[in-house]
């Protein structure tokens, strides 16, 4: 069907894949530096995944606690990563955070403020001081709106109906991308001197996930790996403790941790307040990885509900307090389940929430090792290690969006000649056309569901070598069946072709995750190995994955003296006045 449509050829100096917070901030930087930039995405820019981020954004501004510092922010980040984060990346984000907030202020971001006009900051779990700025429980949405507005002021070109299927590389250097228009199926070739990958993570390959359909399916992992980049820490995935179980099309939708922060209680099907067994001091205000493990264990050991969850109850709280402090949650539960949370508990289970691994990048500019190719945001890796500090994902977008945009601007302005490969373009073109010709009877949606089922069963909150190897065996069968997938466009557009490429990304991301998880024979942060329950200091580093080579191990660099001792000192477990992560 698409073969009858002429191929569109576009040209730009810098191309950004992804129109969420990271992609827009990089685009803004390029535009401000006078570089021609085009941002492409497969989802409307007003509806990017960034809009779902509720809690807040971190920077050691010291507006509430003057003793806070970038060094303490860095120390908290490194410690919460279980010392797997790259210290140079941690330092860059912590040092650049205040400027990121200042930029948003200049561009009109409506931060919550104190009576005297200072930006309000609140505690999140594992922060030594109050350093999380916010805008109600819509922080991500307001940041996205602010960045869209700024991009519009700069006349940044945005095409949010383009699905990128390949990054085009010649002699180890990027020269553009290939893809198609999801509305009319027209093939699209975009020539670019630099490409910034900001297309998110891979959490959609689990059954319960806080990502919506058709986002975070592993696109960025596949695009980068096939272009010659390496994936780092693919096995390190943060599971949020409380995702909804129903309805099916909203399974995994987050129940805000503010529900626990305001006094919500977790109970199993037998009515026990089970957090007493897992963290008697902090109870429901424990860290994210520990509460997720507790919820998982209760369900796995047969004390869960009939639907496979546990109960989160706020009904003992005053109705007025719920309506004042948790209005979004109250309205969501009415809309999705006709459930009144002032009367009844919410059924929840752990849900895949954040890819802490991603494309390997250099600390100074987030270059990938492929000339002209950069990765930022959840597509990249190095800041979060084995547990992400709450509020760090949004500030990472801003700091490295600015830094990488500047680096890409310098790169394209210094290029004298561009080499292109007709073979690379022809291969990308044939891949798209091949899916539109009859290859077999398999449908992408069915196989995507099978990927999510196997990852949930074999690579969820708790893992074992036997389970992971069983997952690889099932994955190999799905990879074989994928060869028989045919996309069937219809009157509504080319979504089925997009689903077929989503599946390709999911299969590659699943393989990277399973193979890396097998080799990490320890329990550290989000990665729980039932057969290796202890931390192994010999594994203090990252596994690097590429499609056609054995896994490599990269020890983590030592942290600088400026925050090494602060990180080793540890933080108080006192939860008074603190929201959880």
C-alpha positions in Angstrom: 0.0 0.0 0.0 2.8 2.4 0.9 4.8 1.3 -2.1 2.5 3.4 -4.3 3.3 6.5 -2.4 6.3 8.6 -3.3 9.1 8.7 -0.8 9.5 12.1 1.0 13.0 13.4 1.3 13.6 16.0 4.0 16.9 17.7 5.0 18.0 19.2 8.3 21.2 20.0 10.1 20.2 18.2 13.3 17.4 15.7 13.8 15.8 14.9 17.1 13.9 11.6 17.5 11.2 12.1 20.2 9.1 15.1 21.2 8.9 14.7 24.9 10.8 16.8 27.4 14.3 15.6 26.4 13.7 15.9 22.7 12.2 19.4 23.0 14.9 20.7 25.3 17.6 19.6 22.9 15.7 21.1 19.9 15.4 24.4 21.8 19.1 24.5 22.4 19.9 23.8 18.8 17.5 26.5 17.6 18.9 29.0 20.1 22.3 28.4 18.6 21.1 29.0 15.1 21.2 25.4 13.9 18.4 24.1 11.6 16.6 21.4 13.7 13.7 19.1 13.0 12.1 17.1 15.8 10.0 14.0 14.9 7.8 11.8 16.9 5.1 9.2 16.6 2.8 10.7 19.2 1.5 14.3 19.4 3.9 16.5 21.2 1.3 17.7 23.6 0.7 14.1 24.7 4.3 12.9 25.2 5.2 10.5 28.0 6.7 13.4 30.0 3.2 14.7 30.7 2.6 11.7 33.0 5.3 12.6 35.5 3.5 13.8 38.6 5.8 14.2 41.5 8.4 16.9 40.8 11.9 17.9 39.6 15.1 18.0 41.6 17.6 20.8 42.1 19.6 21.9 45.2 18.2 25.4 45.1 18.3 25.7 48.9 15.0 27.7 49.0 13.7 25.6 51.9 16.9 24.1 53.3 19.9 26.5 52.7 22.4 23.8 53.7 21.6 21.8 50.6 24.2 21.6 47.8 24.9 20.1 44.4 27.4 17.8 46.2 24.7 16.4 48.5 22.3 16.0 45.5 25.0 14.0 43.7 25.7 11.9 46.8 22.1 11.1 47.3 21.8 10.1 43.6 24.9 7.9 43.7 23.9 6.2 47.0 20.4 5.4 45.7 21.8 4.0 42.5 23.5 1.3 44.7 26.8 2.8 43.5 26.2 1.8 39.9 25.7 5.3 38.5 28.4 6.9 36.4 29.8 9.6 38.9 30.7 12.0 36.0 27.1 11.9 34.7 25.8 12.3 38.3 28.0 15.3 38.9 27.0 17.0 35.6 23.3 16.7 36.4 23.6 17.8 40.0 25.8 20.8 39.0 23.5 21.8 36.1 20.2 21.3 37.9 19.7 24.9 39.2 20.2 26.4 35.7 17.6 23.9 34.4 15.0 25.3 36.9 16.0 28.9 36.1 15.4 28.2 32.4 11.9 26.9 33.1 11.2 29.9 35.2 12.3 32.3 32.4 10.0 30.4 30.0 7.0 30.7 32.2 6.8 27.4 34.2 4.2 27.8 37.0 6.1 26.3 39.9 4.4 26.1 43.3 5.7 28.9 45.5 5.9 30.0 49.1 4.1 33.1 50.3 7.3 35.2 49.8 7.7 34.0 46.2 10.4 31.4 46.7 9.9 28.2 44.7 8.5 25.6 47.1 10.5 22.4 47.5 9.4 19.2 49.2 11.0 16.0 50.4 11.0 12.9 48.3 12.3 9.6 49.6 16.1 9.2 50.1 16.7 13.0 49.7 18.7 14.5 52.5 17.0 17.9 52.1 13.9 19.3 50.5 14.9 19.8 46.9 12.0 18.7 44.8 10.2 21.6 43.0 6.7 20.9 41.7 3.5 22.2 40.1 0.7 20.4 42.0 0.7 16.8 40.9 1.0 17.9 37.2 4.7 18.8 37.1 5.5 16.8 34.0 2.5 18.2 32.1 3.5 21.8 33.0 7.1 21.2 31.9 6.0 19.8 28.6 3.7 22.8 28.0 6.5 25.2 28.9 8.9 23.5 26.5 6.3 23.3 23.7 5.6 27.0 24.1 9.4 27.9 24.0 9.9 25.6 20.9 7.0 27.4 19.2 8.6 30.8 19.9 11.8 29.6 18.2 9.8 28.2 15.2 11.2 24.7 15.8 9.9 22.3 13.2 8.0 19.4 14.7 6.6 16.4 12.8 4.7 14.3 15.2 3.4 11.7 12.8 6.7 10.2 11.7 7.8 6.7 12.9 11.6 6.3 12.6 12.5 2.7 11.7 16.3 3.0 11.2 19.1 5.4 11.9 21.2 5.6 8.7 24.9 5.1 9.1 27.8 5.1 6.7 31.4 4.4 7.7 30.5 4.6 11.4 29.0 8.1 11.0 25.3 9.1 11.0 23.8 10.6 7.9 20.1 10.6 8.7 17.1 8.3 9.4 14.4 6.4 7.6 10.8 5.8 8.5 7.2 6.4 7.5 4.2 8.7 8.1 1.8 6.9 10.4 -1.2 8.7 8.8 -0.7 8.0 5.1 2.1 5.5 5.1 4.4 7.5 2.9 8.1 6.5 3.3 10.2 9.3 4.7 13.9 9.7 4.4 15.5 12.5 6.5 19.1 13.5 5.9 20.8 15.0 8.9 24.3 15.7 10.0 23.6 14.8 13.6 20.8 12.7 15.3 19.7 12.9 18.9 17.8 9.9 20.1 15.2 10.8 22.8 12.6 8.1 22.2 12.2 6.7 25.7 12.7 3.3 27.3 11.4 -0.2 27.2 8.9 -0.6 30.1 6.0 -1.5 27.8 7.5 -5.0 27.3 5.9 -5.9 30.7 2.2 -6.7 31.2 1.7 -4.1 33.9 3.4 -0.8 33.1 2.9 2.8 33.7 3.5 3.5 30.0 0.6 3.8 27.7 0.0 1.6 24.7 2.5 2.2 21.9 5.1 4.1 23.9 8.3 2.9 25.5 8.3 -0.3 23.5 12.1 -0.4 23.1 12.3 1.7 19.9 15.3 3.6 21.1 17.1 0.4 22.1 16.7 -1.1 18.6 17.5 2.1 16.7 20.7 2.6 18.6 21.8 -1.0 18.6 21.3 -1.4 14.9 23.3 1.8 14.3 26.3 0.4 16.2 25.8 1.8 19.7 25.8 -0.3 22.9 23.1 -0.8 25.5 24.0 -0.4 29.2 22.2 -1.8 32.2 19.2 -3.1 30.2 18.3 -5.4 33.1 17.9 -2.5 35.6 14.2 -1.6 35.4 12.4 0.2 38.2 9.1 -1.3 39.2 6.6 1.1 40.8 4.8 -0.6 43.8 1.3 0.4 42.8 -0.2 0.0 39.4 -3.9 -0.7 38.6 -4.9 -4.2 37.5 -8.0 -3.2 35.6 -9.5 -2.2 33.3 -7.3 -4.1 30.8 -6.6 -1.0 28.6 -5.4 0.9 31.7 -3.5 -2.0 33.5 -0.4 -0.6 35.1 -1.6 3.0 35.4 0.0 4.5 38.5 -1.6 5.1 41.7 0.4 8.0 43.0 2.7 7.3 45.9 1.2 10.4 47.4 -1.6 8.0 48.5 0.9 6.3 50.8 2.5 9.6 51.6 -0.8 10.8 52.9 -1.3 7.8 55.2 -2.5 5.0 52.9 -2.1 1.5 54.2 -1.2 -1.7 52.3 -3.0 -4.9 53.2 -3.1 -8.4 51.7 -6.2 -10.5 51.0 -6.1 -11.7 54.6 -6.3 -8.2 55.9 -2.8 -8.0 57.2 -0.8 -4.8 57.1 2.1 -6.6 55.7 4.8 -3.9 55.5 5.5 -4.7 59.1 7.3 -7.7 57.8 9.5 -5.9 55.3 10.3 -2.5 56.8 8.8 -2.1 60.3 10.3 1.4 60.7 9.2 3.1 57.5 6.2 0.8 56.7 4.4 2.2 53.6 6.9 5.0 53.4 9.8 2.7 52.5 11.7 3.1 49.3 10.2 2.2 46.0 12.2 -0.9 45.3 11.4 -2.3 48.8 7.7 -1.7 48.7 7.5 -3.2 45.2 9.3 -6.3 46.4 7.0 -6.6 49.4 3.9 -6.3 47.2 5.3 -8.9 44.8 6.2 -11.3 47.6 2.7 -11.2 49.1 1.1 -11.9 45.8 3.7 -14.6 44.9 3.3 -16.4 48.2 -0.5 -16.7 47.8 -1.7 -13.8 50.0 -2.8 -11.6 47.1 -6.3 -10.9 45.9 -8.1 -13.2 43.4 -7.0 -10.9 40.6 -3.4 -11.0 41.7 -2.9 -7.8 43.6 -2.8 -6.3 47.1 -5.0 -3.6 48.6 -4.1 0.0 49.0 -6.5 1.7 51.4 -7.0 5.4 52.1 -10.7 5.1 53.2 -9.8 5.6 56.9 -8.6 9.1 56.0 -11.0 12.1 56.3 -13.0 12.5 53.0 -12.1 16.2 52.9 -8.4 15.4 53.1 -8.6 12.9 50.2 -10.5 15.3 48.0 -8.0 18.1 48.8 -4.7 16.1 48.7 -5.5 13.3 46.2 -8.0 14.9 43.7 -6.5 13.4 40.6 -6.5 9.9 42.1 -10.1 10.2 43.3 -11.2 11.3 39.9 -9.2 8.6 38.0 -10.6 5.8 40.1 -14.2 7.0 39.6 -13.5 7.3 35.8 -11.8 3.9 35.4 -13.5 1.6 37.9 -16.4 3.6 39.4 -14.5 3.1 42.7 -14.9 5.7 45.5 -11.6 5.6 47.3 -13.1 7.4 50.3 -15.1 4.2 50.8 -13.2 1.2 49.3 -9.5 0.1 48.8 -7.7 0.1 45.5 -6.4 -3.2 44.1 -2.7 -2.7 43.0 0.3 -4.7 41.9 3.9 -3.7 40.9 4.2 -2.1 37.5 7.2 -1.6 35.2 7.8 2.1 35.5 11.3 3.3 34.4 14.2 2.1 32.3 17.3 2.9 34.3 19.4 1.4 31.6 19.6 2.5 28.0 22.0 3.5 25.4 25.7 3.8 26.6 26.7 7.5 26.4 29.7 9.6 27.2 29.3 11.8 30.3 30.5 15.0 28.7 28.0 15.2 25.8 26.0 11.9 25.7 27.6 10.8 22.5 27.1 7.1 21.8 30.4 6.3 20.2 28.8 6.4 16.7 29.8 9.7 15.2 27.0 12.2 15.1 24.6 10.0 17.2 23.6 11.1 20.7 21.1 9.7 23.2 19.3 11.6 26.1 16.5 11.1 28.6 15.1 7.6 29.3 16.7 6.4 26.1 20.2 6.9 27.7 21.8 5.4 30.8 24.3 6.2 33.5 22.5 8.4 36.0 20.2 6.0 37.8 22.1 2.8 38.3 20.0 0.2 40.1 17.5 2.6 41.6 16.4 6.0 40.4 16.2 8.8 42.9 12.6 10.2 42.7 12.5 13.5 40.8 15.7 13.0 39.0 14.3 12.0 35.6 12.8 15.4 34.8 15.9 17.3 35.7 18.0 14.9 33.6 16.0 15.9 30.6 16.7 19.5 31.0 20.4 19.3 31.9 21.4 16.9 29.1 18.9 18.3 26.6 20.9 21.6 27.0 24.3 20.0 27.0 23.7 17.5 24.2 22.0 20.1 22.0 25.0 22.4 22.4 27.4 19.5 21.6 25.4 18.5 18.5 25.4 22.2 17.4 29.2 22.3 17.6 29.4 19.0 15.8 27.3 19.9 12.8 28.9 23.3 12.4 32.3 21.7 12.2 31.4 19.0 9.6 33.0 19.6 6.2 31.6 16.6 4.2 28.9 14.0 4.6 29.2 10.5 3.3 25.9 8.6 2.6 25.3 5.0 1.9 22.8 3.9 -0.7 22.9 0.4 0.7 21.9 1.5 4.2 19.0 3.5 2.8 17.9 0.6 0.5 18.0 -1.8 3.4 15.8 0.5 5.5 13.4 0.9 2.6 13.2 -2.8 2.0 12.5 -3.5 5.7 9.4 -1.2 5.6 8.2 -2.5 2.3 8.7 -6.1 3.3 6.3 -5.8 6.2 3.6 -4.5 3.8 3.9 -7.5 1.6 2.3 -10.8 2.6 4.9 -12.6 4.7 2.5 -14.7 6.8 -0.5 -14.7 9.1 1.1 -13.5 12.4 -0.2 -10.2 13.8 2.0 -7.8 15.8 -0.4 -7.2 18.6 -0.7 -11.0 19.4 3.1 -11.3 19.6 3.5 -8.1 21.6 1.2 -9.6 24.2 3.2 -12.8 24.3 6.4 -10.7 24.9 4.7 -8.9 27.8 3.6 -12.2 29.3 7.0 -13.9 29.1 8.8 -10.8 30.6 6.3 -10.6 33.4 6.6 -14.3 34.2 10.4 -14.6 33.8 11.9 -11.1 34.3 9.7 -9.3 36.7 10.4 -8.0 40.2 12.1 -11.3 41.3 14.3 -13.3 38.9 16.2 -16.6 38.8 18.6 -18.1 36.3 16.2 -20.9 35.4 13.4 -18.4 34.8 15.5 -16.1 32.7 16.7 -18.9 30.5 13.2 -20.2 30.1 12.3 -16.6 29.0 15.1 -16.7 26.4 13.8 -20.0 25.0 10.2 -18.5 24.7 11.7 -15.3 23.2 13.5 -17.3 20.5 10.2 -18.8 19.4 8.6 -15.4 19.2 11.5 -14.0 17.2 10.9 -16.8 14.7 7.2 -16.1 14.5 8.0 -12.4 13.9 9.3 -13.4 10.5 5.7 -14.2 9.5 4.3 -10.8 10.6 2.4 -8.9 7.9 1.2 -5.3 8.6 -2.3 -4.5 7.3 -3.0 -0.8 6.9 -6.6 0.3 7.0 -8.8 3.3 6.5 -7.6 4.7 9.9 -4.0 4.8 8.9 -0.8 2.8 9.3 -0.9 1.9 13.0 -0.5 -1.8 12.2 2.9 -1.0 10.5 3.9 1.0 13.6 2.9 -2.0 15.8 5.1 -4.3 13.7 8.1 -2.0 14.4 7.1 -1.7 18.0 7.3 -5.5 18.1 10.8 -5.5 16.6 11.9 -3.0 19.3 10.3 -5.1 22.0 12.0 -8.3 20.9 15.4 -6.7 20.9 14.9 -5.0 24.2 13.6 -8.2 25.8 16.7 -10.1 24.6 19.0 -7.4 25.9 17.2 -7.4 29.3 17.1 -11.2 29.7 20.8 -11.8 28.7 22.0 -9.0 30.9 19.9 -10.1 33.8 21.3 -13.6 33.7 24.9 -12.3 34.0 24.1 -10.0 36.9 24.3 -12.8 39.5 23.5 -10.6 42.6 20.7 -8.7 44.2 21.1 -5.0 44.0 18.4 -2.3 44.0 15.7 -3.1 41.5 17.4 -6.3 40.4 16.3 -9.1 42.7 17.9 -12.5 42.1 16.3 -15.2 44.3 19.2 -17.5 43.6 21.8 -14.8 44.4 20.3 -12.8 47.3 23.5 -10.8 48.2 25.3 -7.8 46.6 28.5 -8.9 44.8 31.0 -6.0 44.9 32.8 -7.6 41.9 29.7 -6.7 39.9 29.9 -3.0 40.7 29.6 -1.8 37.1 27.5 -2.2 34.0 26.9 -4.9 31.5 27.1 -3.7 27.9 25.0 -5.4 25.3 25.2 -5.4 21.5 23.2 -7.7 19.1 26.1 -9.7 17.6 28.8 -9.8 20.4 29.1 -11.3 23.9 28.2 -9.2 26.9 31.0 -6.9 28.1 31.4 -5.7 31.7 32.5 -2.1 32.5 33.5 -1.4 36.1 32.1 1.9 37.4 34.5 4.8 37.7 35.4 6.0 41.2 33.5 9.0 42.5 35.3 12.2 43.1 36.2 13.3 46.6 33.6 16.2 46.3 30.7 13.8 47.0 32.2 10.3 47.5 32.3 10.6 51.3 28.9 12.1 51.5 27.4 9.2 49.5 29.2 6.6 51.7 27.9 8.3 54.9 24.3 7.3 54.1 21.1 9.2 54.7 18.7 9.2 57.6 15.8 6.8 57.3 13.5 9.2 59.2 10.3 9.6 57.2 8.7 12.5 59.2 7.3 14.9 56.7 8.7 13.1 53.7 6.9 11.8 50.7 8.2 8.5 49.3 10.0 8.3 46.0 
